[in-house]
Amino acid sequence: LPVNAIQPSKFPLRRFYDEEALRELGDSISEMGGIYPIVVRPISKAGTKFELVIGSRRLKSAQKRKERLIAAVILSSIDDKQSLLLALSENLKRVDLTPFEEATGFLTLVKDFKMSEKELASRLSCGDAYIRRRLKLLSLPSEIQEMVVDKKLGIVQVETIVSLPEKEQLKYARAAVDHALNDSELSTLAARESTRKPVRTSRKHPERFTGKRVSLKIYAFAEWLKGTTKQILD
């Protein structure tokens, strides 16, 4: 199909594009050709205009390279709901979206298309707990969302943060980034400080094994030792 005959999806999932990854994708397509076609649906009776369903990166790469044509599969009879479900299903299989992009797609289906979390989980072949965890992420401050998009925070760390009181979330997110805390260290810090006076977290040297990380490891080891001393002695 002509590249200029295809318009973006009315439910765009992807908000962030890695420019370097797009360039590499373009180089690969130029060298080997487009192995996977994009998927579109017609939006004009004459069949001359189409809306993207799957393949936003491939289409964007073709536009950047000023390609005239792109390989495409045309699905002639799918509605808005089916289009969004297909796009989400494809990206979930490839882990191709950020957690927040996934969550936005889920929210559209739940809110605008009146799908229950259980029905959505069944259609996408994932657990309803997974859907609920993703939807919770949308309540996080935008600064934390940017930390995830920039890969400063992992999804397990974020799931620890989202379970904390709202006023505490940003503090622990910044502490995790400033001190390069891994998942277990962040969980230990949150559990420890819930019953103790907060510790300052102003040092910003992620490459170093900071005093806070050392103290957290000692604390976690001491907690483990409490529960296992009897078994060790036996």
C-alpha angles and dihedrals in degrees: 000000000000109000091224091057091066123083127192121269116273085229102049110190100182115074099163128056124190103223093202091051090049090052091050091048090051092050090050093050091047091052101039104017127241105311094181120043121219118247121235141168126217117253100179129065090229090057093235100113126058140185121221117246103168130008109051093156093049092049093046090049091051090050092050090051089047092236114177098208136031131190111249143173113221118214104195103188113040126117130215094273094050091046093055093044091052092049093049093045092051094048094045090056091054097037084233103148134064114254089253094052088052091048092051090053091048091049092052091053093046097043106031101030097035095233117159119232089246093052091046092050090051093050092048095041095237135111121275087231087062090054092049093049092051093048090052090060091068089069092063121104115266091245090063091046089054090051089057094046089050088049093240090122128039124221094251090054090049092051088055090049095048090056091059126089110281094245091055099048100085093046093056093042090055091045091053092051097040094050098032090237116185123220097274094043091053092049090049092049092050092048093045097048094046087077100027139060109277117260120227113257103190102125114103109195107119091172092061130076093240129205090253092056091049092049091048092052091049091048093049091048092049091051090050091047092053091060097042105038093095092051091047092051091047 
